[in-house]
Amino acid sequence: MDAPLTPAPGRSGAGKSGGRGRAARERGVSGRAPLALLVPAVLGLAFLVLPLAGLLVRAPWPTLLRRLAEPYVLEALRLSLVCATLATAVCLVLGVPLAWLLARVAFPGRRVVRALVTVPLVLPPVVGGVALLLVLGRRGLLGQWLESAFGVTLPFTTAGVVVAEAFVAMPFLVISVEGALRGADRRYEEAAATLGASRWTVFRRVTLPLIAPGVAAGAVLCWARALGEFGATITFAGNFPGTTRTMPLAVYLALETEPEAAIVLSLVLLAVSVAILAGLRDRWVSAS
Amino acid sequence: MSGGGLRARLVVTRPAFTLDVALEVAPGEVVALLGPNGAGKTTALRALAGLVALSPGGEISLDGRALHAVPAERRPVGMVFQDYLLFPHLSALDNVAFGPRCRGASKAEARRAAAALLERVGLAAHAAARPRQLSGGQAQRVALARALAVRPRLLLLDEPLAALDAHTRLEIRSQLRRHLADFDGATVLVTHDPLDAMVLADRLVVVEEGAVVQEGTPGDVARRPRTDYVARLVGLNLYRGAGDGGRVKVGELLFSTIEQVEGQAFVAFPPAAVALYRSRPDGSPRNLWQARIDGVERHGDNVRVHLDGPIGAFADVTPAAVAELDLTPGRTVWASVKATETHAYPA
């Protein structure tokens, strides 16, 4: 009868306590993890971690430092780091605008383009290398012209390594940046437009800073993929010490002649990757 | 070409919605677009800013210059967005300096102008703060300074006070009123809060379902509402009927009024003017009808009784009267309004 006279706070108070009750019930049911999930989960973890543990167990610890200091190791490491970084730079310069185009400009065939961008993700890297040779090789469609017009040859050079790595790694960057662009609040861009910013200024001064975490995440993924690149590199750039023999190639080669060296090289690659990912993982997980 | 200010016909056609609003705002004048959610107020504002394209038939001219074909970034328009949209990666100062920078000022010049504006809105001490370090009221003032920094000829405010809590709102409202008074261009603000509109605006334009249903000074709109929405906003009971000199026939009821109206007419009276009785009052008071109580709710210090019957009405009574008359839902009562408390005007 006098229910309508009940002050609103009483009702909202009841609602709140109901919320607490629900939360408590949720905690209540989440008791024990079912075995059907727990067992495969633990197996999966072991599957991922055991090989790495094997690497550590079989490492030739006593001779490790001496082996690390060998010139060919340092040379391969330097080459790997330089090429992966250059490839990431190439991906940033080309991939961020590509991601912007896919996220912000409606054009016919956008879905097809988006699918094409991700092809290198599913393409076997060796096939990618072959394809690169056909286009950028000395007799390739673009390669011929590059050589006659500029005297530039890419295959079997350090630049070729960068090209192969960028080809394989770029989708990681584009996907990550496009996701960040789609998630970004476009109203900030509208606010910038009302303040007189051209689309280029909006991109440079508003969009890019807003999606910086997404770009960083994409760059890290891209760099990690480039660092580990093997198939496309060996196919397109070959395996020449000092110019195209990156760490993964050196590991593969060493495995045939000197397995202990392969383990050392692998450990170095592992350490570098883990250090980079551990340093940035939280950031890109929260950003994506 | 007639003087300065804004003259616009905002036409935006969407599949399920059409906005068609004519708007004229003189330089220095503040016009509030008032209306329920989904009425098209924000769309109108975005069309003025250039963020929404006008459909055929629409046009905007500002100080005699056609604007509707000019892209947003080249319109002399400043906009304050509902949740301010301060750039999170820039300090308050750089947020305000952003506009002048985009319009060609040097970095030092832009920062000087921005600092002066922050000073004017009382935030000189917060120039280096990032938006997330600012309170809602401070962010609102930075947003206003940012919009004014481009020296606009048209200032647009989208629900400028909606994101603030009640206490801050009171303070910011009076400050905003002062800043708007200082601004010599045309101002259009959008709100669904009648109080904001009454305090801030020189003129109200009420928009419902994409069309203007009423416009006038705040006093005029508050005294003579023309739609149920406006009547509810200003807290009046409103009926449409047929006038016949000092009487207006609303359905079966005949209202005696002071004003003389002929033909289609409105009758309005405040809920506090409605008296309730358990039994038919003695004598023969005019404007008497029998009603059923539909609901009872607290309303400020009083109690608002929802009446059903030949006409729906609100009556405000004291809590003591509720107890004394046992006003519970479902009960039948007699309601009356004095002729002197009603207000009649042509529809």
Boltz contact constraints between the chains, C-beta under 6 A:
constraints:
  - contact:
      token1: [A, 1]
      token2: [B, 328]
      max_distance: 6.0
  - contact:
      token1: [A, 4]
      token2: [B, 295]
      max_distance: 6.0
  - contact:
      token1: [A, 4]
      token2: [B, 296]
      max_distance: 6.0
  - contact:
      token1: [A, 4]
      token2: [B, 297]
      max_distance: 6.0
  - contact:
      token1: [A, 187]
      token2: [B, 85]
      max_distance: 6.0
  - contact:
      token1: [A, 188]
      token2: [B, 85]
      max_distance: 6.0
  - contact:
      token1: [A, 190]
      token2: [B, 51]
      max_distance: 6.0
  - contact:
      token1: [A, 191]
      token2: [B, 81]
      max_distance: 6.0
  - contact:
      token1: [A, 191]
      token2: [B, 85]
      max_distance: 6.0
  - contact:
      token1: [A, 193]
      token2: [B, 72]
      max_distance: 6.0
  - contact:
      token1: [A, 193]
      token2: [B, 73]
      max_distance: 6.0
  - contact:
      token1: [A, 194]
      token2: [B, 49]
      max_distance: 6.0
  - contact:
      token1: [A, 194]
      token2: [B, 72]
      max_distance: 6.0
  - contact:
      token1: [A, 194]
      token2: [B, 79]
      max_distance: 6.0
  - contact:
      token1: [A, 195]
      token2: [B, 98]
      max_distance: 6.0
  - contact:
      token1: [A, 195]
      token2: [B, 99]
      max_distance: 6.0
  - contact:
      token1: [A, 195]
      token2: [B, 102]
      max_distance: 6.0
  - contact:
      token1: [A, 195]
      token2: [B, 150]
      max_distance: 6.0
  - contact:
      token1: [A, 196]
      token2: [B, 73]
      max_distance: 6.0
  - contact:
      token1: [A, 196]
      token2: [B, 99]
      max_distance: 6.0
  - contact:
      token1: [A, 196]
      token2: [B, 102]
      max_distance: 6.0
  - contact:
      token1: [A, 196]
      token2: [B, 103]
      max_distance: 6.0
  - contact:
      token1: [A, 196]
      token2: [B, 150]
      max_distance: 6.0
  - contact:
      token1: [A, 197]
      token2: [B, 73]
      max_distance: 6.0
  - contact:
      token1: [A, 197]
      token2: [B, 102]
      max_distance: 6.0
  - contact:
      token1: [A, 198]
      token2: [B, 73]
      max_distance: 6.0
  - contact:
      token1: [A, 201]
      token2: [B, 102]
      max_distance: 6.0
  - contact:
      token1: [A, 206]
      token2: [B, 87]
      max_distance: 6.0
  - contact:
      token1: [A, 209]
      token2: [B, 89]
      max_distance: 6.0
